[in-house]
């Protein structure tokens, strides 16, 4: 919850401090980091969780496959990020920040999963989120010092990420014992199913940003990112749900599922009510009226957030314990949905601009959620009947 407060604060302050153009470049950097680092995990973060649900993490040499993956992922990022920076003509500071943030995020994500596979959920969540708090504090210091040079910010943020990644590496290696058994390649192959799912999820989540930047401009990307700041509150609960539900999905019964659904419904409704009532005044105040013309998007973004909070439930459970046949059905459905989503998003943005981007996301997550809950209904009904 602490990182949920600090994360939006960071982006809100930067949205207020930076020009619309610079904030667009900053938004692009977060898009690149958010798109590449999960792709470079190759689904292994979820594959390892599935394996360690049934096996003790301290019995296995979990470090070796992680290090191999890190070497490969960092090499790919060092090739791909410069190409992106050259294409958008955004300069070396952008390049430095993206590579540092991607490397740190890879280390943190993989090792936090090892920690939560050992049963230390709260510690894992703290390790995964603390860098956001640190960066937010730095941004607050910049704001109080009236410092708003984006290039310098990129250097400082990137260096902070690298130091944090090194700290996480040494801390987890000391905290979690290594076993002698080799992690089977079957668990890594299984993770490739999730790699496909990650590609789909990331195209859906960040593809819309690239479409906005391509069809409209980087300035409009900054505007959309500024208004979507309220979505970060929902996404904190989405990530927390996934963080807890997937590792424990093997023990989750129908009653527990209903409790999670009701909890997410209530939390989503309360957040939406707050932003619908106070959102326009709040964003107008914190952004110094810079984005007032686009605050009509708030109800659409609230609906996206509510639907995402429901969609994560079947996504986490299907990813946690479902048989390969069910997992393949879920993957193939999402592939088909994404193939429709991309041209649909392009058309909607062409015709109705940023509102079209929000509407495309609403339709996407609604269809995903409906299909996912259909799978859960079949799973729990079969269990009830004793199959």
C-alpha positions as CSV (number, residue, x, y, z in Angstrom):
1,X,0.0,0.0,0.0
2,X,2.9,2.3,0.7
3,X,4.3,1.9,-2.8
4,X,0.7,2.5,-4.1
5,X,0.9,6.0,-2.6
6,X,4.4,6.8,-3.7
7,X,4.2,5.5,-7.3
8,X,1.4,7.8,-8.5
9,X,3.0,10.7,-6.5
10,X,6.2,10.3,-8.5
11,X,4.4,10.5,-11.9
12,X,2.1,13.3,-10.8
13,X,5.0,15.5,-9.6
14,X,6.9,14.8,-12.9
15,X,3.7,15.6,-14.9
16,X,3.5,18.9,-13.1
17,X,7.2,19.8,-13.3
18,X,8.0,18.7,-16.9
19,X,6.7,20.2,-20.1
20,X,4.1,18.2,-22.0
21,X,6.8,17.3,-24.5
22,X,9.3,16.1,-21.8
23,X,6.6,14.2,-20.0
24,X,5.8,12.5,-23.3
25,X,9.5,11.4,-23.5
26,X,9.4,10.2,-19.9
27,X,6.2,8.3,-20.6
28,X,7.9,6.6,-23.5
29,X,10.8,5.5,-21.3
30,X,8.3,3.9,-18.9
31,X,6.6,2.3,-21.8
32,X,9.9,0.8,-23.1
33,X,10.9,-0.5,-19.6
34,X,7.4,-1.8,-18.9
35,X,7.3,-3.6,-22.3
36,X,10.8,-5.0,-22.5
37,X,11.6,-6.3,-19.0
38,X,8.6,-8.6,-18.7
39,X,9.2,-9.9,-22.2
40,X,12.9,-10.6,-21.3
41,X,11.7,-12.7,-18.4
42,X,10.5,-15.3,-21.0
43,X,7.7,-16.3,-18.6
44,X,10.2,-17.9,-16.2
45,X,8.9,-15.8,-13.2
46,X,5.6,-17.7,-13.4
47,X,7.1,-21.0,-14.5
48,X,9.3,-21.0,-11.4
49,X,6.3,-20.3,-9.1
50,X,4.3,-23.2,-10.6
51,X,7.3,-25.5,-10.0
52,X,7.9,-24.3,-6.4
53,X,4.3,-24.6,-5.5
54,X,4.9,-28.3,-5.4
55,X,8.7,-28.3,-4.5
56,X,10.7,-26.6,-1.8
57,X,12.8,-23.7,-3.2
58,X,15.7,-24.4,-0.8
59,X,16.2,-27.9,-2.2
60,X,17.2,-26.6,-5.6
61,X,19.9,-24.5,-7.1
62,X,17.6,-21.7,-8.1
63,X,20.5,-19.2,-8.8
64,X,21.9,-20.9,-11.9
65,X,18.9,-20.6,-14.3
66,X,18.3,-17.0,-13.0
67,X,21.8,-15.9,-13.9
68,X,21.7,-17.5,-17.3
69,X,18.4,-15.7,-18.0
70,X,19.9,-12.4,-16.8
71,X,22.9,-12.6,-19.1
72,X,20.7,-13.3,-22.1
73,X,18.1,-10.6,-21.2
74,X,20.6,-7.9,-20.5
75,X,22.4,-8.6,-23.8
76,X,19.1,-8.3,-25.7
77,X,18.2,-5.1,-24.0
78,X,21.6,-3.6,-24.8
79,X,20.8,-4.2,-28.5
80,X,17.1,-3.3,-28.6
81,X,17.0,-0.2,-26.5
82,X,19.6,1.8,-28.5
83,X,17.5,1.0,-31.7
84,X,14.4,2.4,-30.0
85,X,16.3,5.5,-28.7
86,X,17.6,6.1,-32.2
87,X,14.2,5.7,-33.8
88,X,12.6,8.2,-31.5
89,X,15.6,10.5,-31.4
90,X,15.5,10.7,-27.6
91,X,19.2,10.8,-26.7
92,X,21.7,9.0,-24.5
93,X,20.1,9.8,-21.0
94,X,16.9,8.0,-22.2
95,X,19.1,5.0,-23.3
96,X,21.0,4.9,-20.0
97,X,17.8,5.0,-17.8
98,X,16.0,2.3,-19.8
99,X,18.9,-0.2,-19.8
100,X,19.5,0.4,-16.0
101,X,15.8,0.2,-15.1
102,X,15.3,-3.0,-17.2
103,X,18.3,-4.7,-15.7
104,X,17.3,-3.8,-12.1
105,X,13.7,-4.8,-12.8
106,X,14.8,-8.2,-14.1
107,X,16.9,-8.9,-11.0
108,X,14.2,-7.7,-8.6
109,X,11.3,-9.6,-10.3
110,X,13.2,-12.9,-10.5
111,X,14.6,-12.8,-7.0
112,X,11.4,-11.5,-5.4
113,X,9.7,-14.6,-6.9
114,X,12.2,-16.8,-5.2
115,X,11.5,-15.1,-1.9
116,X,7.7,-15.5,-2.2
117,X,8.2,-19.1,-3.3
118,X,9.8,-19.7,0.0
119,X,6.6,-18.5,1.7
120,X,7.8,-15.0,2.6
121,X,5.0,-13.1,0.7
122,X,5.3,-9.8,2.6
123,X,9.0,-9.6,2.3
124,X,8.9,-10.4,-1.4
125,X,6.3,-7.7,-2.0
126,X,8.5,-5.2,0.0
127,X,11.6,-6.0,-2.1
128,X,9.6,-5.8,-5.3
129,X,8.1,-2.4,-4.6
130,X,10.7,-0.5,-2.5
131,X,12.5,1.0,-5.5
132,X,9.4,2.8,-6.4
133,X,9.3,4.5,-3.0
134,X,13.0,5.4,-3.3
135,X,12.5,7.0,-6.8
136,X,9.4,8.8,-5.6
137,X,11.4,10.3,-2.7
138,X,14.1,11.5,-5.1
139,X,11.4,13.1,-7.3
140,X,9.9,14.9,-4.3
141,X,13.4,16.3,-3.5
142,X,13.7,17.5,-7.2
143,X,10.3,19.2,-6.8
144,X,11.3,21.0,-3.6
145,X,14.6,22.0,-5.2
146,X,12.8,23.3,-8.3
147,X,15.0,20.9,-10.4
148,X,13.3,19.9,-13.7
149,X,16.1,18.8,-16.2
150,X,14.9,15.5,-17.7
151,X,18.3,14.4,-18.9
152,X,19.8,14.7,-15.4
153,X,16.8,12.9,-13.9
154,X,17.3,10.0,-16.3
155,X,20.9,9.6,-15.1
156,X,20.0,9.7,-11.4
157,X,17.0,7.4,-11.8
158,X,19.0,4.9,-13.8
159,X,21.9,4.8,-11.3
160,X,19.4,4.4,-8.4
161,X,17.9,1.4,-10.2
162,X,21.3,-0.3,-10.6
163,X,22.3,0.2,-7.0
164,X,19.0,-1.2,-5.9
165,X,19.3,-4.3,-8.2
166,X,22.8,-5.0,-6.8
167,X,21.4,-4.7,-3.2
168,X,18.5,-7.2,-4.0
169,X,20.9,-9.6,-5.5
170,X,23.2,-9.8,-2.5
171,X,20.4,-9.7,0.0
172,X,18.4,-12.6,-1.5
173,X,21.5,-14.7,-2.0
174,X,22.2,-14.3,1.7
175,X,18.5,-14.8,2.8
176,X,17.5,-17.9,0.8
177,X,19.7,-21.0,0.9
178,X,20.7,-22.8,-2.3
179,X,20.0,-26.4,-2.7
180,X,21.9,-29.1,-4.6
181,X,19.2,-30.3,-7.0
182,X,19.0,-28.9,-10.5
183,X,15.9,-27.1,-11.5
184,X,14.4,-29.3,-14.3
185,X,14.2,-27.9,-17.7
186,X,10.5,-28.9,-17.9
187,X,9.7,-26.1,-15.5
188,X,11.5,-23.7,-17.8
189,X,9.7,-25.0,-20.8
190,X,6.4,-24.6,-19.1
191,X,7.3,-21.0,-18.4
192,X,7.4,-20.4,-22.2
193,X,3.6,-20.7,-22.2
194,X,3.6,-17.7,-19.9
195,X,6.0,-16.0,-22.1
196,X,3.4,-16.1,-24.8
197,X,0.9,-14.8,-22.3
198,X,3.3,-12.0,-21.3
199,X,3.7,-10.9,-24.9
200,X,-0.1,-10.8,-25.3
201,X,-0.6,-8.9,-22.0
202,X,2.2,-6.4,-22.8
203,X,1.0,-5.8,-26.3
204,X,-2.4,-5.1,-24.9
205,X,-1.1,-2.9,-22.0
206,X,1.7,-1.0,-23.8
207,X,0.7,-1.4,-27.4
208,X,-1.9,1.2,-26.9
209,X,0.8,3.7,-25.8
210,X,2.8,3.0,-29.0
211,X,-0.3,3.4,-31.1
212,X,-1.1,6.7,-29.5
213,X,2.5,7.9,-30.1
214,X,2.5,6.7,-33.7
215,X,-0.9,8.0,-34.7
216,X,-1.2,11.1,-32.6
217,X,2.2,12.2,-31.1
218,X,4.4,11.8,-28.0
219,X,2.7,14.8,-26.5
220,X,-0.7,12.9,-26.6
221,X,1.1,9.9,-25.1
222,X,2.2,12.2,-22.2
223,X,-1.4,13.5,-21.9
224,X,-2.9,10.0,-21.8
225,X,-0.2,8.8,-19.3
226,X,-1.0,11.8,-17.1
227,X,-4.7,11.1,-16.9
228,X,-4.1,7.3,-16.5
229,X,-2.2,8.1,-13.3
230,X,-5.4,7.0,-11.4
231,X,-5.1,3.6,-13.0
232,X,-1.9,3.0,-10.9
233,X,-4.1,2.8,-7.8
234,X,-6.1,-0.1,-9.3
235,X,-3.0,-1.8,-10.6
236,X,-1.5,-1.9,-7.2
237,X,-4.4,-4.1,-6.1
238,X,-4.2,-6.0,-9.3
239,X,-0.5,-6.8,-8.7
240,X,-1.2,-7.6,-5.0
241,X,-4.0,-10.0,-6.0
242,X,-1.8,-11.8,-8.5
243,X,1.1,-11.8,-6.0
244,X,-0.9,-13.7,-3.4
245,X,-3.4,-15.7,-5.5
246,X,-1.1,-17.4,-8.0
247,X,1.2,-19.2,-5.5
248,X,-1.7,-20.2,-3.3
249,X,-4.1,-21.1,-6.1
250,X,-3.6,-24.8,-5.5
251,X,-5.2,-24.5,-2.1
252,X,-8.0,-22.0,-3.1
253,X,-11.5,-23.4,-2.8
254,X,-14.8,-22.0,-4.1
255,X,-15.5,-20.1,-0.9
256,X,-12.1,-18.5,-1.0
257,X,-12.6,-17.5,-4.7
258,X,-15.9,-15.8,-3.8
259,X,-14.2,-13.8,-1.0
260,X,-11.5,-12.6,-3.4
261,X,-14.1,-11.6,-6.1
262,X,-16.2,-9.7,-3.6
263,X,-13.2,-8.0,-2.1
264,X,-12.0,-6.8,-5.5
265,X,-15.5,-5.6,-6.5
266,X,-15.8,-3.5,-3.3
267,X,-12.3,-2.0,-3.5
268,X,-12.7,-1.3,-7.3
269,X,-16.1,0.4,-6.7
270,X,-14.8,2.5,-3.8
271,X,-11.8,3.7,-5.8
272,X,-14.0,4.5,-8.8
273,X,-16.5,6.4,-6.7
274,X,-13.7,8.5,-5.2
275,X,-12.2,9.4,-8.6
276,X,-15.5,10.1,-10.3
277,X,-16.5,12.5,-7.6
278,X,-13.2,14.1,-6.8
279,X,-10.9,13.1,-9.8
280,X,-11.4,16.2,-12.0
281,X,-10.7,18.7,-9.2
282,X,-7.8,16.6,-7.9
283,X,-6.0,16.2,-11.2
284,X,-6.6,19.8,-12.1
285,X,-5.0,20.9,-8.9
286,X,-2.0,18.6,-8.9
287,X,-1.2,19.2,-12.6
288,X,-1.8,23.0,-12.3
289,X,-4.6,22.9,-14.9
290,X,-2.2,21.6,-17.5
291,X,-4.4,18.7,-18.6
292,X,-7.9,20.0,-17.8
293,X,-9.0,19.7,-21.4
294,X,-8.6,15.9,-21.2
295,X,-10.1,15.1,-17.7
296,X,-13.3,13.8,-19.4
297,X,-11.4,10.6,-19.7
298,X,-11.5,9.9,-16.0
299,X,-14.8,7.7,-15.9
300,X,-13.4,5.6,-18.8
301,X,-10.1,5.0,-17.0
302,X,-12.0,4.1,-13.8
303,X,-14.0,1.5,-15.7
304,X,-10.7,0.1,-17.1
305,X,-9.3,-0.2,-13.6
306,X,-12.4,-2.0,-12.2
307,X,-12.4,-4.5,-15.0
308,X,-8.7,-5.2,-14.6
309,X,-9.2,-5.9,-10.9
310,X,-11.6,-8.6,-11.9
311,X,-9.6,-10.0,-14.8
312,X,-6.6,-10.7,-12.7
313,X,-8.5,-13.3,-10.7
314,X,-9.0,-15.9,-13.4
315,X,-5.6,-15.0,-14.9
316,X,-3.8,-15.8,-11.7
317,X,-5.7,-19.0,-11.0
318,X,-5.5,-20.3,-14.5
319,X,-1.7,-19.6,-14.5
320,X,-1.2,-21.2,-11.1
321,X,-2.8,-24.6,-11.2
322,X,-4.7,-25.2,-14.4
323,X,-3.8,-28.2,-16.6
324,X,-1.9,-27.5,-19.8
325,X,-5.0,-28.1,-22.0
326,X,-6.9,-25.3,-20.1
327,X,-3.8,-23.1,-20.2
328,X,-3.5,-23.5,-24.0
329,X,-7.2,-22.6,-24.4
330,X,-6.6,-19.4,-22.4
331,X,-3.5,-18.5,-24.4
332,X,-5.1,-19.1,-27.8
333,X,-8.1,-17.0,-26.8
334,X,-5.9,-14.2,-25.8
335,X,-3.9,-14.4,-29.0
336,X,-7.1,-14.1,-31.0
337,X,-8.3,-11.3,-28.9
338,X,-5.0,-9.4,-29.3
339,X,-5.1,-9.8,-33.0
340,X,-8.5,-8.1,-33.0
341,X,-7.4,-5.5,-30.4
342,X,-4.6,-4.0,-32.4
343,X,-6.5,-3.0,-35.5
344,X,-9.6,-2.1,-33.4
345,X,-7.4,0.2,-31.3
346,X,-6.0,1.9,-34.3
347,X,-9.4,2.6,-35.8
348,X,-10.9,3.8,-32.5
349,X,-8.0,6.2,-31.9
350,X,-8.1,7.4,-35.5
351,X,-11.8,8.3,-35.1
352,X,-12.2,9.4,-31.5
353,X,-8.7,10.0,-30.3
354,X,-7.8,9.3,-26.6
355,X,-11.3,8.3,-25.8
356,X,-11.0,5.6,-28.4
357,X,-7.9,4.3,-26.6
358,X,-9.8,4.0,-23.3
359,X,-12.8,2.3,-25.0
360,X,-10.5,-0.2,-26.7
361,X,-9.0,-1.1,-23.3
362,X,-12.4,-1.5,-21.7
363,X,-13.6,-3.9,-24.4
364,X,-10.4,-5.9,-24.3
365,X,-10.3,-6.5,-20.5
366,X,-14.1,-7.1,-20.4
367,X,-13.8,-9.9,-22.9
368,X,-10.8,-11.4,-21.2
369,X,-12.5,-11.4,-17.9
370,X,-15.7,-13.0,-19.2
371,X,-13.7,-15.8,-20.8
372,X,-11.5,-16.3,-17.7
373,X,-14.4,-16.6,-15.3
374,X,-16.0,-19.0,-17.7
375,X,-13.0,-21.3,-17.3
376,X,-13.1,-20.9,-13.5
377,X,-16.8,-21.8,-13.5
378,X,-16.0,-25.0,-15.3
379,X,-13.0,-25.8,-13.0
380,X,-14.9,-25.4,-9.7
381,X,-18.1,-27.0,-10.9
382,X,-16.0,-30.1,-12.0
383,X,-14.4,-30.1,-8.5
384,X,-17.8,-29.9,-6.9
385,X,-19.0,-32.9,-8.9
386,X,-15.8,-34.8,-7.9
387,X,-14.0,-35.0,-11.3
